């Protein structure tokens, strides 16, 4: 497996798949539409709230592990896994529970509320969950200082929090053939298309910024690489003569290698953009919005260009396309930034130090 080649320590990890779980209980006798709801309420010992299908899948594995082994710590990933806390505490009152928050979901929900995509009740429910973490877990990991500050404020400073940013395996070679061309041929957008922030940003870029760019560079092409399907409201971002929607690819490196610039035009979201670090590590200069580059300790116009306004974003792309030396200088500076701050070994050591301290 490729992941084992890149991270040999995975060989010592035990992996359990929910696909191997076969549930046999009295609830199986109920009609399908009631089975999950009743089983969830029985296992959680609560009468209200929607059933969490993922919880139902991992519950048998979790209880088996908790009853057969003693753990020093348990790390939960993403907000839905907080449903596991009551089960963990039922079997072990002393184990340290650490939550790895990839985003501040209440802030994302606030942004979605302003656009009418979620109800106020849903936003408030998410906020209540995140503002009461100090009562339920022992420590929190965030991807950025901005996220840390928001969680700290919500929890009145009562929760140990550490910033552990995303990281990269730094490749031994650069993938910067496109950067070195005198006349660039491609620029790149890379990210999951089913992610609303990515889809929204791509839609904004293609409709507002890209027309200004191709007016100056008519033969330039935008490569769009990413898994998933665009949400319905963004689906008119389609293949044209200058936009190639490539979908899922086996390896992103060849597409970075063709591109002179990587763009990260995000308008919403939180955390740290792994795709920015990826582009920097591979030797491709990045133009991003402020939100897109959140969590990265950059220097504007040295290792990244920040542009939040449509015309300015387009102008900066055009400027970089015209100046090969500027592209190479930015790429070199960005590579040094990643090597100094975002190498996985550095990030892993920081995480280990925080996890092993007394909370």
BELUR-V995303 format. One record per residue. N is the residue number from 1. PHI is phi in degrees with one decimal (none if undefined). BURIAL is + if it has 9 or more other ideal C-beta (glycine too) atoms within 8 Angstrom, else -. Layout:
n: [N	N]
phi: [PHI	PHI]
burial: [BURIAL	BURIAL]
//
This chain:
n: [1	2	3	4	5	6	7	8	9	10	11	12	13	14	15	16	17	18	19	20	21	22	23	24	25	26	27	28	29	30	31	32	33	34	35	36	37	38	39	40	41	42	43	44	45	46	47	48	49	50	51	52	53	54	55	56	57	58	59	60	61	62	63	64	65	66	67	68	69	70	71	72	73	74	75	76	77	78	79	80	81	82	83	84	85	86	87	88	89	90	91	92	93	94	95	96	97	98	99	100	101	102	103	104	105	106	107	108	109	110	111	112	113	114	115	116	117	118	119	120	121	122	123	124	125	126	127	128	129	130	131	132	133	134	135	136	137	138	139	140	141	142	143	144	145	146	147	148	149	150	151	152	153	154	155	156	157	158	159	160	161	162	163	164	165	166	167	168	169	170	171	172	173	174	175	176	177	178	179	180	181	182	183	184	185	186	187	188	189	190	191	192	193	194	195	196	197	198	199	200	201	202	203	204	205	206	207	208	209	210	211	212	213	214	215	216	217	218	219	220	221	222	223	224	225	226	227	228	229	230	231	232	233	234	235	236	237	238	239	240	241	242	243	244	245	246	247	248	249	250	251	252	253	254	255	256	257	258	259	260	261	262	263	264	265	266	267	268	269	270	271	272	273	274	275	276	277	278	279	280	281	282	283	284	285	286	287	288	289	290	291	292	293	294	295	296	297	298	299	300	301	302	303	304	305	306	307	308	309	310	311	312	313	314	315	316	317	318	319	320	321	322	323	324	325	326	327	328	329	330	331	332	333	334	335	336	337	338	339	340	341	342	343	344	345	346	347	348	349	350	351	352	353	354	355	356	357	358	359]
phi: [none	-62.5	-64.0	-69.9	-63.3	-81.2	-129.6	-55.8	-62.8	-61.0	-57.8	-91.4	-91.0	-95.7	-115.3	-117.6	-104.1	-69.1	-68.6	-89.1	-84.1	-116.8	-85.0	-130.4	-155.9	-63.2	-66.4	-64.7	-79.1	-81.1	-56.7	-52.0	-68.2	-102.2	-55.2	-65.9	-62.0	-70.6	-64.8	-61.6	-66.1	-67.8	-70.8	-87.6	57.1	-142.6	-98.9	-113.7	96.2	-70.3	-73.9	-93.8	-61.9	-66.3	-58.3	-62.0	-74.2	-91.9	-54.8	-61.6	-68.5	-62.1	-65.9	-63.1	-67.6	-68.0	-88.7	-112.7	-138.2	-110.5	-113.1	-80.3	-152.0	-131.8	-106.2	-106.7	-115.5	75.0	-56.3	-58.1	-71.6	-62.4	-61.1	-77.6	-59.3	-61.6	-71.0	-59.8	-68.7	-62.7	-100.7	-150.7	-82.1	-103.1	-59.7	-80.3	-106.7	-116.2	-105.9	-97.7	-88.6	-72.5	-145.6	-96.0	-64.6	-67.4	-72.9	-62.4	-66.6	-62.3	-63.1	-67.0	-62.3	-62.8	-97.5	74.6	-92.4	-137.5	-84.7	-63.4	-62.3	-64.7	-60.4	-68.0	-62.7	-66.4	-61.0	-60.8	-62.1	-75.4	-82.9	-112.6	-61.2	-63.0	-89.6	-122.2	-125.3	-99.2	-163.3	-134.7	-112.9	-124.7	-89.7	-148.4	-63.6	-61.8	-65.0	-58.5	-62.5	-66.7	-65.6	-63.0	-66.0	-63.3	-105.4	51.5	69.5	-94.9	-125.7	-62.7	-132.7	-128.1	-89.9	-124.1	-70.1	-62.5	-139.2	-140.1	-80.5	-77.6	-67.7	-74.4	-125.3	-89.9	-119.8	-127.4	-58.6	-67.7	-66.1	-82.9	-67.4	-68.3	-114.9	-62.2	-113.7	-140.0	-126.6	-128.6	-115.7	-131.3	168.3	-60.3	-76.9	-81.0	-74.0	-59.9	-57.9	-66.2	-63.2	-62.4	-66.4	-64.0	-59.8	-60.6	-63.6	-67.6	-89.5	-108.1	-105.6	-56.3	-57.4	-69.3	-70.9	-74.8	-64.9	-86.6	-127.0	-61.3	-95.2	-68.1	-122.8	-100.0	-94.1	-112.9	-115.2	169.5	-78.7	86.8	-118.7	-60.8	-55.5	-51.8	-69.1	-111.4	-74.8	-84.2	-81.8	-122.7	-60.1	-132.6	-65.5	-114.6	-124.2	-110.4	-87.5	-94.8	66.5	-74.5	-125.6	-66.3	-154.3	-80.4	-58.0	-60.6	-80.6	-63.4	-64.6	-86.1	-99.0	-86.7	-146.9	-110.8	-112.1	-131.5	-90.7	-83.0	-108.2	-140.3	122.4	-152.8	89.9	-119.5	-81.9	-61.1	-66.4	-67.3	-62.4	-61.8	-60.7	-60.4	-67.0	-87.3	93.7	-112.8	-66.5	-121.1	-117.2	-140.9	-76.8	-60.2	-64.8	-61.0	-95.2	-55.7	90.6	-104.9	-84.4	-93.3	-118.9	-59.3	69.6	-105.1	-114.3	-161.4	-109.8	-108.6	-143.0	-107.0	-107.8	-54.8	-63.8	-65.2	-59.2	-62.9	-60.6	-70.5	-62.3	-60.5	-60.7	-64.9	-62.2	-80.5	-123.3	-61.3	-62.7	-64.7	-61.1	-66.8	-64.7	-60.6	-61.5	-64.7	-63.6	-66.5	-61.0	-64.4	-60.9	-65.1	-62.0	-82.5	-126.5	-127.8	-67.0	-56.9	-63.8	-65.4	-64.4	-63.2	-64.8	-65.9	-63.8	-60.6	-63.3	-71.3	-64.3	-84.2	-79.9	-79.1	-103.1]
burial: [-	-	-	+	-	-	-	-	-	-	-	-	-	-	-	-	-	+	-	-	+	-	+	-	-	-	+	-	-	-	-	-	-	-	+	+	+	+	+	+	+	-	+	+	-	-	-	-	-	-	+	+	-	+	+	+	-	+	+	-	+	+	+	-	+	+	-	-	-	-	+	-	+	+	+	+	-	-	+	-	+	+	+	+	+	+	+	+	-	-	-	+	-	-	+	+	+	+	+	+	+	-	+	+	+	+	+	+	+	+	+	+	+	-	-	-	-	-	-	-	-	+	+	-	-	+	+	-	+	+	+	+	+	+	-	-	+	-	+	+	+	+	+	+	-	+	+	+	-	+	+	+	-	+	+	-	-	-	+	-	+	+	+	+	+	+	+	+	-	-	+	-	-	-	+	+	-	+	+	-	+	-	-	+	+	+	+	+	+	+	+	-	+	+	+	+	+	+	+	+	+	+	+	+	+	+	+	-	+	+	-	+	+	+	-	-	+	-	-	+	+	+	+	+	+	+	-	-	-	+	+	-	-	+	-	-	+	-	-	-	-	-	+	-	-	-	-	-	+	-	-	+	+	+	+	+	+	+	+	+	+	+	+	+	+	+	+	+	+	+	+	+	+	-	+	+	+	+	+	+	+	+	+	+	+	+	+	+	+	-	+	+	+	+	+	+	-	+	-	-	-	-	+	+	+	+	+	-	-	+	-	+	+	+	+	+	+	+	+	+	+	-	-	+	-	+	+	+	-	+	+	+	+	+	+	+	+	+	+	-	+	+	+	-	-	+	+	+	-	+	+	-	-	+	+	-	-	-	-]
//
